[in-house]
């Protein structure tokens, strides 16, 4: 009887040992099946395409996106929101996170900031200089991002370089402030405003009428950094997707939407 019980216990131990070995031999990308990515709203279209391409490489991995303005995403991360990768539309939002556990960081993409107009203002406003004149006359309605949105920061730099202060914008009562880059695009697409200052990529995606492009001397380089946080869960797979974002496959998709890869 004792011999029979010993044999049963031994058999059970063998089964559990085999199960343990089997679990240990599962590839990392089958265990670590979810990557949480916080990304600027202007990256929505290319990142959705990239996740489909990555699915071909890692079919068991799910990419979960949170799209919003970079400033809002930064605040969420600082408040403890779970995030593996953060793709910001400006460097400042990432610089402010230096006190957090950032494992890797790279400048991934470049963009440009442009002036677009509604159909009724095509030929009336054809440059940033024309826009400044219209603001001074208070006879135009302009949509821009607010100061919490990177495209809004770039916009204020552009206007300041042309001699228009923030207070003058407020006093003109001809400006609508938006809480995201996509909201600025929506305003001009729906003809709720006469003109808007948006990213080149959003203008191209939405087939907007571009009349002028801001130079780097007006607003600096429009860089999109990407950071990988030092998280314990699924690090192997997160790092793989981080590297995939700068692969030839991903860069071709980014370029299709008007972004310029950073070498």
C-alpha positions as CSV (number, residue, x, y, z in Angstrom):
1,X,0.0,0.0,0.0
2,X,2.8,2.4,1.0
3,X,4.6,1.5,-2.2
4,X,1.4,2.3,-4.3
5,X,1.0,5.7,-2.6
6,X,4.7,6.5,-3.2
7,X,4.3,5.7,-6.9
8,X,1.3,7.9,-7.2
9,X,3.0,10.9,-5.6
10,X,6.1,10.3,-7.8
11,X,3.9,10.3,-10.9
12,X,2.1,13.5,-9.9
13,X,5.5,15.2,-9.3
14,X,6.6,14.1,-12.7
15,X,3.5,15.6,-14.3
16,X,4.0,19.0,-12.6
17,X,7.6,19.0,-13.5
18,X,6.8,18.4,-17.1
19,X,4.2,21.3,-17.0
20,X,6.8,23.6,-15.5
21,X,9.4,22.8,-18.1
22,X,6.8,23.3,-20.9
23,X,5.9,26.8,-19.6
24,X,9.5,27.8,-19.3
25,X,10.1,26.8,-22.9
26,X,7.3,29.0,-24.2
27,X,8.9,31.8,-26.4
28,X,8.8,35.3,-24.7
29,X,6.6,36.7,-27.4
30,X,3.8,34.2,-26.5
31,X,3.9,35.1,-22.8
32,X,4.3,38.9,-23.2
33,X,1.3,39.4,-25.4
34,X,0.3,43.1,-24.7
35,X,2.2,46.3,-25.3
36,X,0.7,49.6,-24.1
37,X,1.7,52.5,-26.3
38,X,0.9,56.2,-25.5
39,X,1.2,58.2,-28.7
40,X,0.5,61.8,-30.0
41,X,-2.8,62.0,-31.9
42,X,-1.0,63.0,-35.1
43,X,0.5,59.5,-35.2
44,X,-2.9,57.7,-35.2
45,X,-3.0,56.6,-38.9
46,X,0.6,55.4,-39.3
47,X,0.7,53.6,-36.0
48,X,-2.5,51.7,-36.7
49,X,-0.9,50.5,-40.0
50,X,2.3,49.6,-38.3
51,X,0.5,47.5,-35.7
52,X,-1.0,45.4,-38.5
53,X,2.5,44.9,-40.0
54,X,3.9,44.0,-36.6
55,X,1.1,41.4,-36.2
56,X,2.6,39.5,-39.1
57,X,5.9,39.3,-37.3
58,X,4.4,38.6,-33.8
59,X,0.9,37.3,-34.2
60,X,0.4,36.6,-30.5
61,X,1.2,40.2,-29.5
62,X,-1.5,42.9,-29.0
63,X,-0.7,46.6,-29.4
64,X,-2.9,48.7,-27.2
65,X,-2.8,52.4,-28.1
66,X,-3.8,55.5,-26.2
67,X,-3.9,58.5,-28.5
68,X,-4.1,62.1,-27.2
69,X,-2.1,65.3,-27.0
70,X,1.4,64.8,-25.8
71,X,0.9,67.0,-22.8
72,X,-2.2,65.0,-21.7
73,X,-0.3,61.7,-22.1
74,X,2.6,63.1,-20.1
75,X,0.3,64.0,-17.3
76,X,-1.3,60.5,-17.3
77,X,2.1,58.8,-17.2
78,X,3.2,61.0,-14.3
79,X,0.0,60.1,-12.5
80,X,1.0,56.4,-12.7
81,X,-0.8,55.2,-15.8
82,X,0.6,51.9,-17.2
83,X,2.6,52.7,-20.3
84,X,5.4,50.7,-22.1
85,X,6.2,53.1,-24.9
86,X,5.6,56.9,-25.3
87,X,5.7,58.6,-28.7
88,X,5.5,62.4,-28.2
89,X,5.1,65.1,-30.7
90,X,7.7,67.2,-29.0
91,X,10.8,66.7,-26.9
92,X,9.7,68.8,-23.9
93,X,7.0,66.3,-22.9
94,X,9.7,63.6,-22.8
95,X,12.3,65.8,-21.1
96,X,9.8,66.4,-18.3
97,X,9.8,62.7,-17.6
98,X,13.5,62.4,-16.8
99,X,12.7,61.5,-13.2
100,X,10.9,58.4,-14.4
101,X,12.5,55.1,-15.3
102,X,13.3,55.5,-19.0
103,X,15.3,52.6,-20.4
104,X,15.7,53.7,-24.0
105,X,15.1,57.0,-25.9
106,X,15.5,58.0,-29.5
107,X,14.3,60.7,-31.9
108,X,12.1,58.8,-34.3
109,X,10.5,61.2,-36.7
110,X,10.4,64.7,-38.1
111,X,7.3,66.7,-39.1
112,X,6.5,70.2,-40.3
113,X,4.0,72.9,-39.3
114,X,1.9,74.5,-42.0
115,X,-0.8,77.1,-42.6
116,X,-4.0,75.8,-44.2
117,X,-7.1,77.7,-45.3
118,X,-10.7,77.0,-46.0
119,X,-12.0,77.1,-49.6
120,X,-13.4,80.5,-49.2
121,X,-10.1,81.9,-48.1
122,X,-8.0,80.3,-50.9
123,X,-6.2,83.2,-52.5
124,X,-7.0,85.6,-49.7
125,X,-4.5,84.1,-47.2
126,X,-1.5,82.7,-49.0
127,X,1.3,83.1,-46.4
128,X,2.0,83.5,-42.7
129,X,2.6,87.2,-43.4
130,X,-1.0,87.5,-44.8
131,X,-2.2,85.7,-41.7
132,X,-0.5,88.3,-39.4
133,X,-2.1,91.1,-41.4
134,X,-5.5,89.5,-41.0
135,X,-5.1,89.0,-37.3
136,X,-4.2,92.7,-36.9
137,X,-7.4,93.7,-38.8
138,X,-9.5,91.2,-36.7
139,X,-11.2,89.9,-39.8
140,X,-10.3,86.2,-39.7
141,X,-11.1,83.2,-37.5
142,X,-8.0,81.0,-36.9
143,X,-7.8,77.6,-35.2
144,X,-4.7,76.6,-33.3
145,X,-3.6,74.2,-30.6
146,X,-3.6,75.5,-27.0
147,X,-0.4,75.9,-25.0
148,X,-0.7,72.3,-23.7
149,X,-0.5,70.8,-27.2
150,X,2.8,70.6,-29.0
151,X,1.4,72.0,-32.3
152,X,0.1,74.9,-30.2
153,X,3.6,75.5,-28.8
154,X,5.1,75.5,-32.3
155,X,2.3,77.8,-33.5
156,X,3.0,80.4,-30.8
157,X,6.7,80.3,-31.7
158,X,5.8,80.9,-35.3
159,X,3.6,83.9,-34.5
160,X,6.1,85.3,-32.1
161,X,8.8,85.1,-34.7
162,X,6.4,87.2,-36.9
163,X,5.9,89.8,-34.1
164,X,2.5,88.5,-32.8
165,X,2.4,88.0,-29.0
166,X,0.1,85.7,-27.1
167,X,-1.7,88.6,-25.6
168,X,-2.3,90.1,-29.0
169,X,-3.9,86.8,-30.1
170,X,-6.2,86.9,-27.1
171,X,-7.1,90.6,-27.7
172,X,-7.8,90.0,-31.3
173,X,-10.7,87.6,-30.4
174,X,-10.2,85.9,-33.7
175,X,-8.5,82.7,-32.4
176,X,-10.1,79.3,-31.4
177,X,-7.8,77.3,-29.1
178,X,-8.1,73.5,-29.5
179,X,-7.0,70.7,-27.1
180,X,-5.4,68.4,-29.7
181,X,-3.9,68.5,-33.2
182,X,-6.8,66.4,-34.5
183,X,-9.3,69.0,-33.1
184,X,-7.6,71.8,-35.0
185,X,-7.9,69.7,-38.2
186,X,-11.6,69.0,-37.5
187,X,-12.2,72.8,-37.1
188,X,-10.8,73.6,-40.6
189,X,-12.3,70.5,-42.3
190,X,-15.8,71.5,-41.1
191,X,-15.3,75.1,-42.2
192,X,-15.8,76.3,-38.6
193,X,-12.8,78.5,-39.1
194,X,-11.1,80.4,-42.0
195,X,-7.6,79.0,-41.5
196,X,-5.6,76.8,-39.1
197,X,-2.0,75.9,-38.2
198,X,-1.5,72.2,-38.3
199,X,1.1,69.5,-38.9
200,X,2.1,68.8,-42.5
201,X,1.1,65.1,-42.0
202,X,-2.4,66.0,-40.8
203,X,-2.9,68.4,-43.7
204,X,-1.8,65.8,-46.2
205,X,-3.9,63.0,-44.6
206,X,-7.0,65.3,-44.6
207,X,-6.3,66.8,-48.0
208,X,-6.3,70.3,-46.7
209,X,-5.2,73.4,-48.7
210,X,-1.6,74.2,-47.6
211,X,-0.6,77.7,-48.4
212,X,2.7,78.1,-46.3
213,X,5.2,76.0,-44.4
214,X,7.0,77.2,-41.3
215,X,10.8,77.1,-41.4
216,X,12.9,75.7,-38.6
217,X,14.0,79.3,-37.8
218,X,10.4,80.1,-37.0
219,X,9.6,77.2,-34.7
220,X,12.6,74.9,-34.4
221,X,12.7,71.3,-35.5
222,X,9.5,69.4,-35.1
223,X,10.9,66.1,-33.6
224,X,9.0,63.1,-32.3
225,X,10.9,61.2,-29.6
226,X,10.1,57.7,-28.6
227,X,10.9,56.3,-25.1
228,X,10.8,52.8,-23.6
229,X,10.1,52.7,-19.9
230,X,12.0,50.3,-17.7
231,X,9.0,48.0,-17.0
232,X,9.4,44.4,-15.8
233,X,6.5,42.9,-17.6
234,X,7.1,41.9,-21.2
235,X,10.4,43.8,-21.6
236,X,11.7,41.5,-24.4
237,X,8.6,42.1,-26.6
238,X,8.4,45.8,-25.8
239,X,12.0,46.3,-26.9
240,X,11.3,44.3,-30.1
241,X,8.4,46.7,-31.0
242,X,10.5,49.7,-30.0
243,X,13.2,48.5,-32.5
244,X,10.5,47.7,-35.1
245,X,9.3,51.3,-35.1
246,X,12.6,52.4,-36.7
247,X,12.7,49.4,-39.2
248,X,12.5,49.9,-42.9
249,X,9.0,48.5,-42.9
250,X,7.8,51.0,-40.3
251,X,9.7,54.0,-41.9
252,X,8.0,53.3,-45.2
253,X,4.6,53.6,-43.5
254,X,5.6,56.8,-41.7
255,X,6.8,58.3,-45.0
256,X,3.5,57.4,-46.6
257,X,1.8,59.7,-44.1
258,X,4.3,62.5,-44.6
259,X,6.7,62.0,-41.7
260,X,10.5,62.1,-42.2
261,X,12.5,59.4,-40.4
262,X,15.4,60.5,-38.3
263,X,18.5,58.7,-39.4
